[in-house]
Amino acid sequence: MAEIQGSFDERFEGVGDVLSANLDSGADVGASVCVVHDGQTVVDLWGGTIDDAGTPWVEDTIINVWSTTKTMTALTALMLADRGEIDFHSPVARYWPEFAANGKGDIEVRHLMGHTAGLSGWQEPMSEADVCDWETATSRLAAQAPWWEPGSASGYHALTQGYLVGEVIRRASGGTTVGELFAKEIAGPLGADFHIGTGPEHDARVAKVIPPADATLGGDALAALGEDSIAMRTLRNPALPADWSWSEAWRRAEIPAAGGHGNARSVARVQSVLSHGGEVDGVQVLSPAGCDIVFEQQSNGPDLVLQAPLTLGMGYGISSEETPIGPNQRTCFWGGWGGSIVVNDLENRLTIAYVMNRMGEGTMGDDRGIGVVFAAYAAVLGATG
């Protein structure tokens, strides 16, 4: 089997087997996996290469994880809500007055967190430079009208959620950006190597994603939905080629729904805050009640953009009959375009993370990450009977 590096508790050998098998088969080129269980890092593994030249994926390799970044933005918002600095049930315009334009005065912060705000894309054409410019991205969203009745259904806010939630965070925190606040209050204290806005000091260890055959978000499946569909308008403005993530402009910008850089270790370290009652190694980010807010359901049914049934809570997907990502209802998750994923199981005090460079097709994950999740659960549930 392919050689992998790192360490794991012997109970979790199956997780390493999945990673090795994926590397052997070519399903993965380079990847990392991490599992935190009951306060301990029980899996921290990586392997493969970051390029065609055979440069190895090493312990501190980081990569753009696409929408897995959303979980970091959501956690930052949950932290402020837990402190009373944001009220998810208040109008967005309470924090961001300009947002009330075009009939949006009643949209609440929870609608942003749950992808139900009707602002899944931009009305005006967006370029890469526009996506990387905070003022352009946020002011255009503030000015436009919603595309459907807010709160009536979810429509995946693929790129826009980060700017929407991020601007509420910035306004509520006195001008501190989501990337700055996340670094200062969460990643820094936890010693987590995850960045929303990645500085030049990290460039030498950033791996590039390997785009899928259809290298734009949404792929060929969008064509059948029509040019005027909400899905097409969301995922084709901009078309978002995967290789945008290779650019310096993308790395430097704060793109809180899709531009975060990290590895499985840093993803699991941060997200284990949720699965462990809000505290990790003496660092208190949330109260236990603040963690529970994740499960306040915002929508349940077919998503207008992803065209699949989803149960969405406050910033995360929730395990359900349609998406049974975990064995109990106190499990939340999200993933990134191409395959990265993180799962938080509050009942089992378990966080599972998988990050890779070879992107799979589609936006809803694939068997590589799910295989890691299943193997981790096999170890945990086997150990607990």
N, C-alpha and C positions, 0 to 999 in steps of 0.2 A: 504493500500500500504506500501511497505518497507519504513522504516525510513531513511531519508537522512539528511545530515548536511550541513551547509553553508547558503548561501543567494542568492536571485535572485530578480530582478525587476519583479513586478507582471505581466508585459506584457509577460515575458518569463516563465510563470508557466508551459507551455507545455514541456519545456526542462526538468524540474524536474520530470514531469509525465513520460517521457520516461525513465529516469534513474530509477525511482521507479519501473516501469513496468518490466524493464530488470532484476532488482534485485529480484523482486517477482517471475518471471518466472524461475529464475535460469540461464537465458542467461548470466547474469553477476554475479560474486561472490563479487568482489569489484571493484569500478570504481570511476573516477572523471570526471567532465565536467566543462568547463569554456567558457564563451562567453564575448568578448570585443566588444562593439559597440559605435562608435562615441566618443571614448576617455574614456568610462566608462566600468568598469567590471560589467556587468549586470547579469551574472550567475557565481557562484563559489560554486559548490556542490560536495559532495562526499558521499559514503555510502558503505555498505557491509562489508566484512571481507577480511583479507589477507591470511588466512590459515584455515585448517580444525578444528583448535582449537577454532575458532570464534573470533580471535583477530581482533578488528575493524580496518577498513581503516579510518585513521584519517586525519586531516587537512594537516599535513606535510609528509604523506606517499609518497614515491617516488618509481618508478619501471622502469625497463628497457623497453624502448618504441620502440625498434627495429628501423625500418627505418624511423620513424618520426624524428630520430636523423639527417637524411640527410638534413632536412630543417634548422637545426642549422648550419651545415657545409656550406650549400649553402649561408645562410645569412652572414656568416663570409667572404666567398669569395666575395660576392656582396659588402660588406663593403670595402674590399681592392680594388676592381675594381673601386668603386666610388671615392676612393682617388687617383686613378691612379697608384697604386702599382701592380696591375695585369691587363693585357689586355686580355680579353677573346678570342680575335681574333689573339693572338700571339701564336706561337708554344710553346708547353709545355717545349720543350728543351731550350727555352730562360731562363727559371727559373731553370730547372732540366736537365742539359746537358746529364747525363747518360740515360735519357729517350729516346734519339734519336736512341738507338740501335735497330737493327732488323727492320729497315724500318719505324720507328715511328717519324722521324724528322719533318714531316709535320702535325702531329696531333696537333690540337689547344686546348687551355684550354676549349673553349666552347664545344668541343666534350666530355670532361670529365664531364662537368656540365649537358650535355643533354643525357648521356648514349649512345653516338654514337661512342665511341673511339675504339670499337672492343676488349676491355679488360675487359669483364664482369666477367671473372674468371681467375684463375691461371693455368698455364700449368703444373707446378710441384705440386705434392701432398702437401696439407696443413693440418697441425694438429691444435689443439686448441692453443698449445704453439706458433706455427707459426703465427696464426691470432693475438695473443696478443703481438707479437714482431714487432715493427714498421719497423725496418731495414730489417728484413726478408720479410715482406709483401710488402714493397715498392720496394726493390731491385729486387725481382723476377718479379714484374710487369714491371720495367724499362728494364729488360733484354729480355723479350719475345716479340714475334711478335703478331700483332693484329689478331683476329679470323675472321674478315670480313673487308671490305673496310671502313675505318673510315669516318663518316659523311653520309654514305649511308642508314643507318637504325639504330634504337635504339635496344639495347639489355640490359635489366636491369642489371646494374652493382651493384648487390645486396650488396656485401661486398666491392668490389674493389673501388667503387666510393669514399668512404671516405678516403682511403689511397692515391688515385690519386690526388684528390682535396686538401687533407690535406697536401701532400708533396709539392704541388705548393705553398700553403699558407706558409708552413714552410720556403721554400727557399726564397719566396718574402718578408717575414717579418724578415729576418735575423736570422732564427733559432728558432723562437717562434712557438711552436706547435699549432695546431688548437684548442686543448682543452684549452691551456693556453691563447691564444688570445681571444677565445670566452668568457672565464671567465672574463678576464680583461677588454675587450672593449664592451661586450654586456651584458652577464648575470649579472655581478657585478654591473655596473651602473644602470641596470634596476631593480635590486633586485629580479632576477629570479632564482628560485631554480632548475636549470637544469645543468647537469654536463656531460661533455665528458671526461671520466676518473674520477671515483667517489672515493673520498678519504675515509679512514677508519672512519673518524668522522661521516659519514653518514650511516654506515652499520646498525645501530640499527633500522633505519626507512625504510630500503629498503624491499619492498615486493617482493616475488618471483612470476614470471609468472607461470600460471597453463598451462602446455603444452596441445595442442590439441591431439586428438586420434592418428593422424599420426604426431609424434613430431619432424619431420625433415623438414627443409625448402623445399618447393616445393611439398611435399606429394606424394601420389601414382600417381597423374596425370603425373608425369615425365616419368614413366615407358614406356608409349606408344610412347614417342618421340625418344627413342633409346639412347644407351650409348654414341654415338658420336655426338648427337645433342648439339647445343650451350646451350640450356636450361639445359640439364643434366650436361654438363661440368661446367656450372656456379653454379648450385645449389647443386651439389653433391661433390664439392671439396672446402671446406670440406662439409660433409653432414649437419653440424650445428644442432645438437640436441638442442631443446629449453632450456634444463636444463644446457647448458653451461653458460647461463646468471646467474645462481645461484652462480657461482664460484667467489672467491675473485680475481683470475687472470683476469677474464673478466671485473669485475667492475673497477679494477685499470687501465687497459689498455685503451688507447685512440683508440676506434674503431668507427670512425666518421660517418660510414654509418649505424651502428646498435647497438652501445653499450651505447648510452646516457641514463641517468636516470633523471626522472623528474615526474611531474604530470600535469594534464590539466591546472592548473593555471600557471605554469611556461612555458609550451608550448605556451599558448595563450599570455602571457605577452611578450615573445620574438617575436613571430611571428606577433603580432599586429604592430610591427615596419613597416612591409610591408603594411598592410591595412590602416595605418595612415600616409602615406607620408614620412616615414623614421624617425619620431620623436614620442616618447612616454614620456609624463610627463617631457618635457624639455630635455630629453636625445636624442640627434641627432645621429643616427647610419648611416642613408643613406639620400641622397637628394631625392626629388621626382623623378628626372630623374633616379637615381640609383635604385629605386623601379621598374620603368617601364621596366628595362632591363630583368626582369623575363619573360616578355611576348615576348621576341625575340625567335621565334619558332626555335627549333633545329631538330625536327622530327615530323612526323605525319603519322601514319600507324601501321601495326601489329608489336608488339615488339617481337624480336627474342627469348627472354627468357620467358616473361610472357604470350606469345601467345594470346595477346589481343591488340586491337587498342588503341594507346595512342597518345596524342598530348603533346609534352614535350618542355618546355621552358628552361630558364637558371636556372637549379637546381630544378625546380618544374614541376608537371603536370599542364596543362592548361585546364580549362573547355572547352568542345567541344561537338559536336553532339554525339560523341561516348561515352564520359565520361562527362555528363552534371552535374557536381558537384555543379554548381552555376547558377544563372539566367542571368549572363552576361559574356562577354569574358575577363573581367578584374578580373577574379577569378582564383587563383592558389591553389594547394593542394598537399599533400602527406600523406602517412600513413605508419603504421608499421605492420610487420608480426603479424597476430592474431587479428588485428582490430583497433588499435589506429589510430587517424586521426587528421589532422589540415587543416582547410580551411581558406584562406585569400581572402576576397572580397574587392578590392580597391575602387570600385564604391560606395559600401554601408558602407565603413569604418567598416568592420566586420571581426572578427576572431573567429572561433569556434574550440574548442579542446576537444577531448575525449580520455581517457587513461584508461586501465583496466588490470586486472590480468588474467582472463580466456581467453585464446587465442582461437579464432575461427579457422576454417579450411581455408586453402588457404592463398595467399599472397596479395589479392586485396581488403581486407576489407570485412565488412558484414553489416547486417541490423542494428546492435546496434549503430554504429557510424553514419551511414546514417540517422537513426531515429533522433539522436540528431541534425544533420545538418538541416534536414527538419523542425524540431520544432523551431529551432532558426530562420530560414528564415520565417516561418509562422508569428512569432512575429514581425520581422523587416519589412517585406513587408506589413503585415497588418497595422502596425503603419504608414507606409509611403504611404499607398494607392496602 
